[in-house]
Amino acid sequence: MFWSPAGYISSITHPDSSTPEPQPFLDGTVRRHQITHNLPARNGTWRTYPLSQTEPPYAISAWFVAHETVDPITEITKVLRVAGSPYEYDCGSRDNNAVTREECVLLVNRYDWKKSERNETDTLPSWLQSSDPADKNFGTVTDLDTIGVIDYTNAMEAARSWSEYLPNQRLPSPNGLWMDISNAEYIWARAGFDDRYSEARSLLCFTQWTSFFKTSLPGHTEPLRMEETDFERYQRGVHEGRDYSGLAWLRENETRQPELQDPTLGYLHEPPTSNRGINWLTR
């Protein structure tokens, strides 16, 4: 699987150009990971699930793709428990860490999409140097709200086909598709792996506007998460044995400060690499 920011078609032509580095570091005023690499994915048929709002206008607010052997409800429930939307309460982890590694979930956050090396045009096919309208028109709203998924072995063929169209105009194929989430500004991704953390089996993509309390799978009316009142959350927390004294919060933030001040600390796991998998691109 190959990750790239803004989904330039040119990125798909050199997927082996960098190594995985999911290590958090400071970049100006934000903390992010640099993730541009291939990840092995489970062979076979993958299914696509557009996740729609449960209220009008019932628009697509997220996408989920998974191997056919994966139960979508079980997988999404796990991913949201481990690392859901950072804008929701009880969202789990916000960065790659020991917990996400143990749960076999890889996080790609809003600032993690590495920018395309657009000045390396000498390494690109001639048909791509001159025909990618996405590169030429970068900066429009349509550049920010789509994410592409493509099988590794069909990446070049898909690049040639998709290069003639803007991201939100690229038609799906048996080997991949571009998924549109209208009016997005930032995109998050969560990759679910098998129990050995060796092959990806699912991918969840959402934006800052996605509310999983108001989003459901196709054919379902119940949302993916059940919303609670503050009192209901408190009652549940007490029942689960949570510490509401504030001491746990102080200890957690005390240990985080050195990591934020020194980007070389707190090295995290590297996802497995492979020459077989799915290329994931965003635009």
N, C-alpha and C positions, 0 to 999 in steps of 0.2 A: 504494500500500500504506500502511495506517495502523497505527501501533504504539501500544499503550496498555498500562499495567500492569494486572494483575488482570482484564482483559477485561470491564469494565463494558459492558453493552449500550449505555448512554448515550453511550459514546465513539464509537460507530459513526455517531451522528447528526450530529456536527460534525467531520468528518475534515479540513477545511481550516482549522482554527483556529490552527495553529501551523506554523512553518517548520522545516526540518531543521537540527539543530545537533549533529552527531556529533563534538563537540569534548570531549576528556577534561577533567574538572575535579574538584577535591577536594570531597567532600560528607561532612563529618564525618571518619570514619576510613577511608572508601573512595574509590576513584577510579572515576568513571563518566562515561557520555555521556548526554545528554538527547535521546531520540529519540521524537518523536511527530509523525508526518507521513505523507504519501502518497508512495509510490514507484511509478513506472510498471512494469507487468508485461507480459510477452509475451502477446498475444492468442492464444486458442485453447484447446485442452483441456489441463488439468493433471491429472496422476495422483498418487495418494496411496500412500505406502509406509509401513506401520507396521513399524518396526524392532524385532525381538524378540530376547530373550536366547537365546544358543546353548546354555544350560544350564537345567535346571529352576529355576523354574517356567515358563520360556519366556515371560515377561511382556513386554509392549511397554515398551521403555525409551527410545525416541526415535521421532520422526516425520520423514519426508522427503516433500516435495511438489515436483513439477517439471513443466515443460512437456513435452508428449508427444514433442517433438523432442530432448529431453535424455536421454542415456544415464545411468541412475541410478548405476551403479557408477563410471563415469568422473567424474561430477560430485561424488559424495560423496568419492571418493578425493582429488580436488583440494581440496575444501573442508576436509577434515580435515588435509591437508598445510599449507594456508595458515593455518587458524585452527580447530583442533579443541578438544576439551575441555581446559580449563586444568588438570585433575586428572591428565592423562596426560603422559608424557614425549614429547619431540619434537612438541609440540602446535602449533607455529607461533606466530603473533602472538596476543597476548591483548587488544590494543586496535586500533582503527582507526588505520592509519598508512600511510606511503607504499607499503609492501610489499603490504598488503591492497588498497589502491587500484589498484596495478599489476596485481594478480591478479583484480581485479573481484569482491571479496568484502566484504560489509558485515557487521560484527559488532554484535550486540546482546547485552550481557552481563547478568548477574544483577541488577545495580542500575540498569540502563538503562531499565526500563519506567516511563515517566512516569505518575504517579498521575492518575487521572481528576479533572476539575474537577466534583466532585459537587455543589457549591453553586450551579452555574449551571443550576438546574432550570427557570428561566423560559424557557430556550431549547429545552427538550425537549418533544416531543409529550406531550399529556396522558396517552395510553395508556401511555407509557413511564415517566412520573413515578410512576405508581402500581402498575405491574405487574412491575417487574424484580426477581425474587426473588434474583438474584445480588447486586444492590446491597444488598438488605435483609439478606442472610445472609452478607455478606462477613466472613471470619474463620475459616470452617470449612476443613477439609482440602480439600474439593472446590473451594475458591476458588483453590487454588495449583497445581493439577496439570493444567490444560487450556489449550490455545491454539487460537484460532479463526482460520480462513482464509476469506475471503469475497470474491467478485468485487465490484469497486467499484460497478458499476451496479446491483447487487442488494442493496446494503448495507442500505437502509432496510427493504426487504421482509423480509430475514433478521432484522433487529433486531426487527421486530414478531413474527415467528414464534418466535424464540428467547427473547424476553423473558419468556415464561411458564414457563421451565424453568431449573433450576440448570445450571451449565456442563457437568457430566458427564452430564446428561440430554438435552442438545440433539442432535437427530437430524441427520444429514447431509442435504444437498440437492444438486441438480445444480450449484449455484453456490457451495457452500462447506460447511465442516464444522468441528466442534469436536473436537480431538484430545486424548485423555486419556492422561496418563502418571501412573500411580498412585504415591502416596506421594512426590510431588515437593515440594520446598520452594522451589527456585529454577529458573528456566528460562533457557536461553541460546538464541539464534537466530543462524543464519548464512545470509545471503541471497547467492546466486550470481547474478551479472549476465553479460550477453553481453560480447563482447570490446570493445565500444565503451563499456561501462559506462553504457548508456542504458536497458536494460530488465532487470528481474529475471526469471530463468528457473528458479530453484529456491529452496527454503527448507528448512533443516535445523534441527530443534528437539530439545533434549536437556536433561537435568537433571544435578544434581551426582552422581546415582547411576548415570548412564549410563557404561558401559565399552564403548568401541568395539572392544576386544579380545575382547569376549564378546557382540557384537551383530551381527546379519546382516540382509540384505534378505529379503523374502518369496521363498520358493522356493530359497534358498541356505543351505548349511550352513557355509560358511567365514565367519569374522568379517570385519568391515570393516577391521580392522587386525590384523597378526600380532604377537603379543607376543614380546619378546626377553629373554634374560637380560642381566644387566649386562655380562658379558664379550662377548656377541654385539653389544650396542650399542657397546661400546668398539671392537671390531674393525671394525665398520661405519664408525664415526666416523673412525678412523685411515685407512681406505681412502678415505673421502670428503675427507680432508685437514683435518679439524677440529683446532682448536688447543686442547689440553688443559692448557696452561700456566697458565690462569686469567687471563691478561692481557686477553683479549678480554672476559671477564666484568666485570673491573674497569673497562675503558673504557666498556662499555655502561652500567653503573650510574652511572658518573661523569657521563655525558651526560644521564641520566634525572633526576638530582636537581633541577636548576633547573625542569624541567617539573612535577615533583611539588610544588615549593614555590610556584610561581607558575602558577595555572591559566590565565592569559592567554597563556602560551607554548605553542608546539607546535600551532598550529591545524591541524586536519586537513581532509580533503576533505568536501564536502557531496554527498550522494547527489542524483541528479537528481530533480526534482519533476514531477508530472503530475496531471491530473484524470482519468486513466484508469489502472486497475491493480487490485490486490487489497488488501483491507483485512485486516490481520493484527492480531488482538486476543488478549490473554492474560487469564486469570482466575487 
